[in-house]
Amino acid sequence: MQQAGKFITFEGIDGAGKSTHIAYVAENLKKRGIHVVTTREPGGTPLGESIRQLLLQEKMHIETEALLMFAVRREHIAQVIEPALKRGDWVISDRFTDASFAYQGGGRKLSLAKLNVLEQWVHPHLQPDITLLFDVPLEVARTRLDATRDLDKFEKEQEDFFANTRAEYLRRAAEFPNRFRVIDSTQSIPEIQREINGLISALCDGNTNA
């Protein structure tokens, strides 16, 4: 697909703090005169939001979970992401396919080969321009989760699940270093925002190696 806009994804285990910074990045881009679409996965469309509730609350076979994630993603791409990029908008998504590799692959131990097949089927020619991976130690993430709200089924998982999920995220970051930027999310919010500003400025200037 010929992209006119840019596609930014935010990733990280639950409690990493990524969602805190999405509105900040969107506002940063709008100040530069860029039209921004913010969205999330699972979800992003009326159909996706309906299925999101099942995915976050209902227990199911791991392959059913992965297939539903990619079904929601296919609709998300067709209805939101691709049209926005073709218009020249920038898309910021709270999670994308890296989350499936991390949670269903790393956490649930579903075959990465099966996830690769789904990725190639659902979006063979679409990848984020940059993926911001917010990384924190497990104990920090758990403390943040415990201090917030009612937890969904993923957030209620045991420590080894999150350890494996985090490990797969970091493995993906090492595999795709030109796309991933790993952010130490134990820093203060101003420190993280300064780092993000540098990354977004580089992307705006066309320098993706910053």
Residue, then its C-alpha position, 0 to 999 in steps of 0.5 A: m500500500q502506498q502510504a501518504g501519512k505516517f503510522i505510529t504504534f504504542e506498545g508495552i505490557d499492562g502497567a508500562g504507562k504507554s497510554t499516558h503519552i498518546a494524547y501528548v503525541a497527538e497534540n504535539l503533531k496537531k501543533r505541527g499542522i498534522h491531522v491525527v487519528t488516534t485509535r486502539e486495539p483490540g477495537g478501533t471500529p464499532l465491530g471491534e469495540s464489541i469484540r474487545q469486550l469478549l477478548l478482554q473478559e471471556k476465557m477462550h482457547i488461545e487460537t480463538e483469541a488470536l484469530l479474533m484479535f486478527a479479525v478485529r485488526r483486519e476490520h480496523i485496518a480496512q475501516v480506519i487505518e488504511p483510509a486515514l493513511k491514504r488521506g495523508d493523516w497520521v495514525i496513532s494506535d494504542r497497540f497493533t500486531d506486536a501486541s499479538f506476538a507479545y501476548q498471544g505468542g510470548g504470554r500464551k505460548l502460541s506458535l509464532a509461526k502461526l502468528n506470522v501466517l496471520e500477520q502476512w494474511v491480514h496486513p502483508h504490506l502494512q507496518p508501523d513507521i515507528t513503534l514506541l515500546f514502553d518498557v518497565p520492570l515487572e514489579v513496577a508494572r504490577t504496582r501501577l496496575d494494583a493502584t488503578r481500576d478493575l482489571d481485565k483478564f490479561e491484567k489479572e495474569q500471573e508474573d510469568f505471563f508478563a515476564n514472557t510477554r515483556a521478553e517477546y516485546l524486547r525480542r521483537a524490538a531487537e529483530f526490528p531495530n529500524r522500527f522500534r524505539v524502546i523507552d524506559s518508562t520508569q523515567s519521569i513523565p517530563e523525561i519521557q516526553r523529551e525523549i518522545n519529542g526527539l523521536i517524533s521530530a525525527l519522524c517528521d523530518g524523515n530521519t527514522n534512524a534517530 
